């Protein structure tokens, strides 16, 4: 039984037995076949309303019959039993999924298989990296690239939404591939995927930052600086905005020469063994006095993606503020503690080692629980005693008496050293009836 390949990621292509039926379909036939292949069986009334909305119903039904007949007739010239490719009853029309293989369905099944696979992290799973690579290769362009049906607004709306969904899926897959190969230390391959993502959406600043970092890792610092200038011009011309502060910060680091060594160390050879529970051992802390009240994490269940994202924000992008939000009992404290220990000590079985020398490391980590809403001046004094520079005599630092003075000293110390300050149970100092508002005194 001959199988027909329907490729709609990019230009419409209908292929069987090595032969392409480029002229087999009119524009309405292309739209009809694509819609049926992606949406399944449809009532005739729905198809006529979709493709011939401005015609009388009888005329629209007649056009649908003629479109189906001509498509079958053209395909039968080279495909045995082509009439069975499209199954039409008095009420419904559908394609034969056993005989029409659609690239969109293959693309999405590969992504779904990666989502279902129980690997510890993507960078350690050759199987899922191969799946994602195949998926992004299938994406040859937007759905029905360059195609329009100006007299069918409902179809145009459906096509626009489908295009957007598929584009976001391929961009996510490319970002995952870029991060995975960057984690493995294969910066050249990561650069290929980030470049592909920029071709699809050059306004995506997260991808622009990935590209800048990878160019530095490949020894192309000047190219990385030019990438920033190109990004800046593009954002200004297309959106009338300046780059995100994270992008500017990365540019400044590159300009100063702060990003000269690899951000990530290559992983050990992957085992591809399914992992559902991550055993998060205590970090190997070289100077325990610099770690203040960070809780032990024990086991972390099913949070590999969140752990990796927090590691990326804290160690690679050096974000200045990160919030972990969710309802009670979801494990926010455990997630925060596991992330803090991993990024500060460059240690953790769920992570690759990020950073070389002091890249991405913190001078110290301070954990403060706000449970029971401790007074602000008490909280400030405790933090300052932990991070403020000690006097030459070796005694405790002299702290300002006013809250404003203590806040000024805290900001000064945070500029002087790289410190990760974690505030747990933040909801304790939030007003219960005022969204986003602190209690008096905070």
VENHUFEN-V762809 format. One record per residue. RES is the residue in one small letter. PHI is phi in radians with two decimals (999 if undefined). OMEGA is omega in whole degrees, -180 to 180 (NA if undefined). D_CENTER is the distance of its C-alpha to the mean C-alpha in Angstrom with 2 decimals. Layout:
BEGIN
res: (RES & RES)
phi: (PHI & PHI)
omega: (OMEGA & OMEGA)
d_center: (D_CENTER & D_CENTER)
END
This chain:
BEGIN
res: (x & x & x & x & x & x & x & x & x & x & x & x & x & x & x & x & x & x & x & x & x & x & x & x & x & x & x & x & x & x & x & x & x & x & x & x & x & x & x & x & x & x & x & x & x & x & x & x & x & x & x & x & x & x & x & x & x & x & x & x & x & x & x & x & x & x & x & x & x & x & x & x & x & x & x & x & x & x & x & x & x & x & x & x & x & x & x & x & x & x & x & x & x & x & x & x & x & x & x & x & x & x & x & x & x & x & x & x & x & x & x & x & x & x & x & x & x & x & x & x & x & x & x & x & x & x & x & x & x & x & x & x & x & x & x & x & x & x & x & x & x & x & x & x & x & x & x & x & x & x & x & x & x & x & x & x & x & x & x & x & x & x & x & x & x & x & x & x & x & x & x & x & x & x & x & x & x & x & x & x & x & x & x & x & x & x & x & x & x & x & x & x & x & x & x & x & x & x & x & x & x & x & x & x & x & x & x & x & x & x & x & x & x & x & x & x & x & x & x & x & x & x & x & x & x & x & x & x & x & x & x & x & x & x & x & x & x & x & x & x & x & x & x & x & x & x & x & x & x & x & x & x & x & x & x & x & x & x & x & x & x & x & x & x & x & x & x & x & x & x & x & x & x & x & x & x & x & x & x & x & x & x & x & x & x & x & x & x & x & x & x & x & x & x & x & x & x & x & x & x & x & x & x & x & x & x & x & x & x & x & x & x & x & x & x & x & x & x & x & x & x & x & x & x & x & x & x & x & x & x & x & x & x & x & x & x & x & x & x & x & x & x & x & x & x & x & x & x & x & x & x & x & x & x & x & x & x & x & x & x & x & x & x & x & x & x & x & x & x & x & x & x & x & x & x & x & x & x & x & x & x & x & x & x & x & x & x & x & x & x & x & x & x & x & x & x & x & x & x & x & x & x & x & x & x & x & x & x & x & x & x & x & x & x & x & x & x & x & x & x & x & x & x & x & x & x & x & x & x & x & x & x & x & x & x & x & x & x & x & x & x & x)
phi: (999 & -1.20 & -1.87 & -1.84 & -1.66 & -1.90 & -1.87 & -2.16 & -1.47 & 1.89 & -1.26 & -1.12 & -2.44 & -2.10 & -2.26 & -2.61 & 1.04 & 1.40 & -1.83 & -1.74 & -1.77 & -1.17 & -1.80 & -1.34 & -2.31 & -1.31 & -1.05 & -1.19 & -1.17 & -1.08 & -1.10 & -1.10 & -1.14 & -1.14 & -1.11 & -1.12 & -1.13 & -1.65 & -1.94 & 1.46 & -0.98 & -2.35 & -1.12 & -1.04 & -1.08 & -1.20 & -1.20 & -1.19 & -1.17 & -1.28 & -1.83 & -2.30 & -1.21 & -1.73 & -1.71 & -1.01 & -0.99 & -1.11 & -1.14 & -1.13 & -1.08 & -1.13 & -1.10 & -1.11 & -1.06 & -1.14 & -1.10 & -1.11 & -1.13 & -1.15 & -1.14 & -1.09 & -1.05 & -1.19 & -1.24 & -1.17 & -1.15 & -2.38 & -2.11 & -1.06 & 0.97 & -1.10 & -1.08 & -1.47 & -1.13 & -2.06 & -1.86 & -2.15 & -1.96 & -1.15 & -1.82 & -2.17 & -2.34 & -2.65 & -1.69 & -1.59 & -1.13 & -1.33 & -2.00 & -1.95 & -1.65 & -1.90 & -1.11 & -1.09 & -1.15 & -1.11 & -0.98 & -1.29 & -1.20 & -1.15 & -1.12 & -1.13 & -1.11 & -1.14 & -1.11 & -1.39 & -1.25 & -1.59 & -1.65 & -1.15 & -2.69 & -1.05 & -1.07 & -1.74 & -2.09 & -1.06 & -1.07 & -1.32 & -1.09 & -1.17 & -1.07 & -1.13 & -1.08 & -1.14 & -1.10 & -1.21 & -1.20 & -1.17 & -1.39 & -1.64 & 2.65 & -1.15 & -1.00 & 0.86 & -0.95 & 1.32 & -1.61 & -2.55 & -2.27 & -1.16 & -1.68 & -2.36 & -1.07 & -1.16 & -1.16 & -1.04 & -1.15 & -1.05 & -1.10 & -1.08 & -1.16 & -1.12 & -1.04 & -1.11 & -1.06 & -1.15 & -1.13 & -1.13 & -1.16 & -1.25 & -1.13 & -1.13 & -1.09 & -1.15 & -1.11 & -1.14 & -1.14 & -1.06 & -1.13 & -1.12 & -1.29 & -1.14 & -1.09 & -1.29 & 1.56 & -1.62 & -1.23 & -1.14 & -1.22 & -1.04 & -1.12 & -1.05 & -1.26 & -1.18 & -1.14 & -1.11 & -1.10 & -1.20 & -1.10 & -1.35 & -2.49 & -1.21 & -1.54 & -1.43 & -1.17 & -1.03 & -1.23 & -1.03 & -1.18 & -1.01 & -1.10 & -1.08 & -1.08 & -1.18 & -1.08 & -1.10 & -1.10 & -1.55 & 1.37 & -1.98 & -1.06 & -1.11 & -1.12 & -1.11 & -1.15 & -1.16 & -1.06 & -1.09 & -1.11 & -1.11 & -1.07 & -1.09 & -1.12 & -1.10 & -1.11 & -1.21 & -1.26 & -1.52 & -2.07 & 1.20 & -2.25 & -1.64 & -1.05 & -1.04 & -0.94 & -1.11 & -1.18 & -1.10 & -1.07 & -1.12 & -1.02 & -1.11 & -1.09 & -1.17 & -1.08 & -1.34 & 1.48 & -1.38 & -1.94 & -1.89 & -2.00 & -0.99 & -1.24 & -2.31 & -1.64 & -1.06 & -1.30 & -1.18 & -0.98 & -1.20 & -1.73 & 1.05 & -1.49 & -1.05 & -2.27 & -1.98 & -2.21 & -1.79 & -1.53 & -1.71 & -1.35 & -1.03 & -1.17 & -1.45 & -1.57 & -1.36 & -2.40 & -1.01 & -1.20 & -1.58 & -1.88 & -2.09 & 1.09 & -1.34 & -1.23 & -1.22 & -1.73 & 1.11 & -1.67 & -2.06 & -1.79 & 1.02 & -2.13 & -1.04 & -1.12 & -1.16 & -1.08 & -1.13 & -1.15 & -1.13 & -1.08 & -1.07 & -1.11 & -1.39 & -1.64 & -1.64 & -1.46 & 0.92 & -1.09 & -1.56 & -2.58 & -2.30 & -2.02 & -1.92 & -2.05 & 2.88 & -1.23 & -1.07 & 1.53 & -1.43 & 1.69 & -1.12 & -1.12 & -1.07 & -1.10 & -1.12 & -1.16 & -1.09 & -1.18 & -1.06 & -1.16 & -1.19 & -1.28 & -1.36 & -1.82 & 0.91 & -2.53 & 2.65 & -1.16 & -1.54 & -2.13 & -1.38 & -1.29 & -1.82 & 1.88 & -2.17 & 0.96 & -1.72 & -1.10 & 1.42 & -1.46 & -1.94 & -1.16 & -2.85 & -2.14 & -2.16 & -1.97 & -2.28 & -1.57 & -1.71 & -1.03 & 1.22 & 0.88 & -1.11 & -1.02 & -1.07 & -1.14 & -1.17 & -1.09 & -1.07 & -1.08 & -1.11 & -1.16 & -1.13 & -1.12 & -1.47 & -1.99 & -1.16 & -1.12 & -1.31 & -1.17 & -1.05 & -1.26 & 1.61 & -1.42 & -1.16 & -1.18 & -1.49 & -1.77 & -1.04 & -1.45 & -1.58 & -1.10 & -1.07 & -1.14 & -1.15 & -1.09 & -1.10 & -1.16 & -1.07 & -1.11 & -1.08 & -1.19 & -1.23 & -1.37 & -1.38 & -2.46 & -1.62 & -2.25 & -1.79 & -1.87 & -1.87 & -1.92 & -1.58 & 1.01 & -1.04 & -1.10 & -1.15 & -1.91 & -1.72 & -1.22 & -1.12 & -1.86 & -2.14 & -1.10 & 1.36 & -1.88 & -1.42 & -1.18 & -0.98 & 1.67 & -2.00)
omega: (-179 & 178 & 179 & 176 & 176 & -180 & -178 & 173 & -167 & 179 & 179 & 177 & 178 & -171 & 174 & 179 & -179 & -179 & 180 & -180 & -174 & -176 & -176 & -171 & 168 & 179 & 180 & 178 & 176 & 180 & -179 & -177 & 179 & -179 & 179 & -178 & -177 & -175 & 180 & -176 & -178 & 173 & 178 & -180 & 180 & -179 & 179 & 177 & -179 & -170 & 179 & -172 & -173 & -179 & 173 & -173 & -179 & 178 & 179 & 178 & 179 & 177 & 178 & 178 & -179 & 179 & 179 & -177 & -178 & 178 & 179 & -178 & -180 & -179 & -178 & 178 & -179 & -176 & 178 & 178 & -178 & -180 & -178 & 179 & 178 & -175 & -177 & 172 & 179 & -177 & -169 & 173 & 177 & 175 & 177 & -176 & 178 & -176 & 178 & -180 & -173 & -178 & 179 & -179 & 177 & 178 & -176 & 177 & 177 & 178 & -180 & 179 & 176 & 180 & -177 & -173 & -175 & 175 & 180 & 175 & -174 & -176 & -179 & -175 & 179 & -177 & -178 & 174 & 177 & 178 & -179 & 178 & 178 & -179 & -178 & 176 & 178 & -177 & -178 & 180 & -179 & -179 & -178 & -175 & 178 & -175 & 177 & 171 & -173 & -179 & -180 & -175 & 180 & 176 & 179 & 178 & 177 & -179 & 180 & -179 & 178 & 178 & -178 & 180 & -179 & 178 & 178 & 179 & -180 & 178 & 177 & 179 & 179 & 178 & 179 & 178 & 179 & -179 & -179 & -179 & 173 & 178 & 178 & -179 & 177 & -173 & 179 & 180 & 176 & -180 & 178 & -178 & 179 & 177 & 178 & 179 & 179 & 175 & -179 & -178 & -179 & -179 & -179 & -172 & 178 & 178 & 176 & 179 & 176 & -179 & 180 & 179 & -177 & 177 & 176 & -179 & 179 & 178 & -178 & -176 & -180 & 177 & 178 & 178 & 178 & 177 & 178 & -179 & 177 & 178 & -179 & 179 & -178 & 180 & -180 & -177 & -173 & -173 & -178 & -179 & 175 & 180 & 176 & 177 & 177 & 179 & 178 & 180 & 178 & 177 & 180 & 177 & 179 & -179 & 179 & -178 & -178 & -177 & -178 & 179 & -176 & 176 & -175 & 175 & -180 & 177 & 169 & -179 & -178 & 178 & -179 & 177 & 179 & -180 & 179 & 180 & 178 & 177 & -176 & -177 & 177 & -180 & 177 & -173 & -178 & 180 & -174 & -178 & 179 & 176 & -173 & 170 & 177 & -176 & 171 & -173 & -175 & -179 & 176 & -174 & 167 & -178 & -178 & -177 & -180 & 178 & 180 & -180 & 179 & 177 & 179 & -178 & -172 & -172 & -175 & -178 & 177 & 179 & -177 & 179 & 177 & 177 & 174 & -173 & 178 & -180 & -178 & 176 & -179 & 179 & -179 & -179 & 178 & 179 & 180 & -179 & 179 & 180 & -179 & -180 & -177 & -175 & -176 & -178 & -175 & -175 & 175 & -175 & 178 & -173 & 162 & 178 & 179 & 175 & 172 & -174 & -177 & -178 & 177 & -178 & 175 & 175 & 175 & 179 & 180 & -179 & 177 & 174 & 178 & 177 & -177 & 172 & 176 & 179 & -175 & -178 & 176 & 179 & -179 & -179 & -180 & 179 & -177 & 178 & 180 & -172 & -176 & -179 & -178 & 175 & -177 & 179 & 176 & 179 & 179 & 180 & 175 & -174 & 175 & -178 & -177 & 177 & 179 & 178 & 178 & 177 & 179 & 179 & 179 & 180 & 178 & -180 & 179 & 174 & -176 & -176 & -179 & -174 & 175 & -179 & -178 & 178 & -179 & 180 & -179 & -178 & -179 & -179 & 176 & 177 & -176 & -177 & -179 & -176 & 178 & -178 & 179 & 173 & 178 & 179 & -180 & NA)
d_center: (40.28 & 38.48 & 34.75 & 33.30 & 29.89 & 28.28 & 25.60 & 24.08 & 20.75 & 22.50 & 26.23 & 28.09 & 29.70 & 32.01 & 33.18 & 35.69 & 37.71 & 36.44 & 37.72 & 35.63 & 36.86 & 35.74 & 38.56 & 38.54 & 36.86 & 37.49 & 34.69 & 35.38 & 35.43 & 32.02 & 30.60 & 32.48 & 31.43 & 27.72 & 27.82 & 29.78 & 27.58 & 24.40 & 26.13 & 29.07 & 32.70 & 33.65 & 36.96 & 38.97 & 39.23 & 35.44 & 35.26 & 38.16 & 36.75 & 33.43 & 35.04 & 38.51 & 38.27 & 41.22 & 43.74 & 46.25 & 45.15 & 47.73 & 46.82 & 43.11 & 43.97 & 46.16 & 43.40 & 41.06 & 43.87 & 44.57 & 40.95 & 40.68 & 44.09 & 43.47 & 40.14 & 41.79 & 44.83 & 42.93 & 40.93 & 44.11 & 45.48 & 43.40 & 41.72 & 44.01 & 43.76 & 41.34 & 42.64 & 40.82 & 37.37 & 37.50 & 39.22 & 40.90 & 43.07 & 44.95 & 42.10 & 38.81 & 37.15 & 34.55 & 33.51 & 34.25 & 30.96 & 32.97 & 34.01 & 31.22 & 28.08 & 25.15 & 22.27 & 19.85 & 20.85 & 20.48 & 16.97 & 15.89 & 18.06 & 16.45 & 12.95 & 14.89 & 16.81 & 13.92 & 12.91 & 16.63 & 17.40 & 18.38 & 17.43 & 17.31 & 14.20 & 12.72 & 14.41 & 17.67 & 17.59 & 19.17 & 19.35 & 15.68 & 15.02 & 17.84 & 16.53 & 13.23 & 15.46 & 17.83 & 15.40 & 14.18 & 17.90 & 18.89 & 16.99 & 19.87 & 19.18 & 18.74 & 20.63 & 24.35 & 23.82 & 26.63 & 28.04 & 29.60 & 32.11 & 33.58 & 36.04 & 33.51 & 31.36 & 30.05 & 28.81 & 27.27 & 25.36 & 24.16 & 23.15 & 21.20 & 19.17 & 18.61 & 17.58 & 14.95 & 13.53 & 13.61 & 12.16 & 8.96 & 8.96 & 9.82 & 7.42 & 4.48 & 7.42 & 8.41 & 5.72 & 6.50 & 10.01 & 10.28 & 9.55 & 11.79 & 14.51 & 14.46 & 15.04 & 17.82 & 19.31 & 19.25 & 18.30 & 19.90 & 17.77 & 14.52 & 16.06 & 16.70 & 13.15 & 12.06 & 15.29 & 14.57 & 11.37 & 13.71 & 16.35 & 14.43 & 13.28 & 15.13 & 14.70 & 11.03 & 12.06 & 9.07 & 9.71 & 13.35 & 13.28 & 11.90 & 14.67 & 17.20 & 16.76 & 17.06 & 20.09 & 21.70 & 21.21 & 22.85 & 25.74 & 25.11 & 25.21 & 26.95 & 24.43 & 21.67 & 23.91 & 24.50 & 20.80 & 20.68 & 23.80 & 22.49 & 19.36 & 21.80 & 24.16 & 21.61 & 20.35 & 24.02 & 25.27 & 22.72 & 21.84 & 24.61 & 22.50 & 22.21 & 19.13 & 17.26 & 19.19 & 16.47 & 16.83 & 20.57 & 20.67 & 19.01 & 21.50 & 24.33 & 23.49 & 23.56 & 26.69 & 28.41 & 27.60 & 25.74 & 23.06 & 25.44 & 24.65 & 21.63 & 18.92 & 18.48 & 21.19 & 21.05 & 20.79 & 23.90 & 24.37 & 22.20 & 24.26 & 22.09 & 23.79 & 22.11 & 21.53 & 21.37 & 22.70 & 21.80 & 24.98 & 24.25 & 27.43 & 28.75 & 27.63 & 30.28 & 31.22 & 33.55 & 34.91 & 34.82 & 36.52 & 33.45 & 31.43 & 32.56 & 32.24 & 28.84 & 29.14 & 28.94 & 25.98 & 27.53 & 25.16 & 21.50 & 20.63 & 17.38 & 15.10 & 13.67 & 9.96 & 11.19 & 13.55 & 11.28 & 9.12 & 12.61 & 13.96 & 11.58 & 12.54 & 16.14 & 17.11 & 15.21 & 14.44 & 17.49 & 16.54 & 19.84 & 19.01 & 16.62 & 17.49 & 17.02 & 18.18 & 19.44 & 22.80 & 25.38 & 25.35 & 21.63 & 21.81 & 20.47 & 23.26 & 22.72 & 19.02 & 20.00 & 22.90 & 21.15 & 18.54 & 21.46 & 23.52 & 20.97 & 19.96 & 23.56 & 25.29 & 22.77 & 23.46 & 21.97 & 21.83 & 18.20 & 17.21 & 18.09 & 20.41 & 18.80 & 21.37 & 24.72 & 27.75 & 26.68 & 23.29 & 20.89 & 23.79 & 25.39 & 29.14 & 29.19 & 27.42 & 29.15 & 28.51 & 30.33 & 30.62 & 31.56 & 33.01 & 36.36 & 35.49 & 37.26 & 38.95 & 37.02 & 39.73 & 39.77 & 36.01 & 36.24 & 39.21 & 37.55 & 34.47 & 36.72 & 39.06 & 36.18 & 34.74 & 37.62 & 39.48 & 42.62 & 45.99 & 47.99 & 50.39 & 47.70 & 48.02 & 45.39 & 44.13 & 45.95 & 43.71 & 44.33 & 45.99 & 44.10 & 40.57 & 39.86 & 41.13 & 39.01 & 35.84 & 36.81 & 37.36 & 34.02 & 32.20 & 34.44 & 33.63 & 29.87 & 30.41 & 32.63 & 30.44 & 26.87 & 26.81 & 24.31 & 25.87 & 24.62 & 26.18 & 26.16 & 27.50 & 26.91 & 27.96 & 31.46 & 32.05 & 30.58 & 33.05 & 32.88 & 33.82 & 32.07 & 28.31 & 26.89 & 30.45 & 31.82 & 35.16 & 38.16 & 38.37 & 34.65)
END
